[in-house]
Amino acid sequence: MKNSKSLLAILVLLGAAAILSSCKKTKTTTKDSIEYTYIKEGNEKAAQGDYLLYNLEISAHIDSIKKDTVIYATVNNPFPGYLLTNDSTPINNGMDEIMLHLRKGDSINFEAPAKVIFGDNFPPFLKEDQAMKVKIGAFEIMDEEGIQAYYEKVMAAEGEKSAERAKDRVVEEAATIEAYGKENGLDLQKTENGLYYVIEQEGTGDPVAEGDAMQVNYAGYLLDGTLFDTSWESVAKENGIYNENRPAYEPLPVSVGMGQVIPGWDEGLMLLKKGSKGKFIIPSPLGYGENGAGAMIPPNSILVFDVEVMEVGK
């Protein structure tokens, strides 16, 4: 009797597993013949003009490290993915077909080639026919007013987190900057905000005030000595970045303290006068921060600027 009860329990469990397995619906797209599986199926379609919010993860097996690696995930961004519902949106491939038919509550898994997932912009370390594993989960529908309020709330929270991270980075990067100063024989001074500077030549005239108009020559470097920009033509030529198509190599006009330049410059220029020469060593939060600037300045870069104030006007 005891054995028959155990057998009955096993049969019940197997039956339940079979039912759960049968709940997963598999479909195939008309375009590209992508087979996709509903892990969970929603039932609420976004109305015309509303936004469907979703999370997306794309991963692939990378041979060089012999494991699956996440290539892109919305959870790494402050804001999730979203689609504006528009029945006239064209469906160009199987990825579009899946995305444009999403409903709130849908959880879908599928595989498709990198070319289909990314179009012509697939990462260079992937082959266009390499299989991508995709997970999509649609979780909310909002109208335009709702998504705007949601966006503002998310970005306000992200701003607070970013500000905290910036404070930590200023402290962390101080040791690196001080080591750089010692290695290069610089008598560094430091502001309360974390800007390091050296006044190499005192200027003349009145102290600079907020809103004053300055003309400033400069050369900007990464901490490893790579020059990324300069107003001096000779410096550009010496470092191999001279651009003959640039309108002119001449002093940069700046209204001091007005947010026209990075925070480290705004603060540093207030310390100078006409004729001053100096050096700013700027921690990344007072420079271009977590985003960097173009191809030349990576995220979280400490910057070194040589500056010379040519003119000051009220």
Helices and strands as residue ranges (DSSP letters): H 2-23, E 25-28, E 35-40, E 51-62, E 67-73, G 74-76, E 81-84, H 94-100, E 107-113, H 114-118, G 119-121, E 131-142, H 144-183, E 189-190, E 196-201, E 213-222, E 227-230, H 233-238, E 252-255, H 263-269, E 277-282, G 284-286, E 303-313
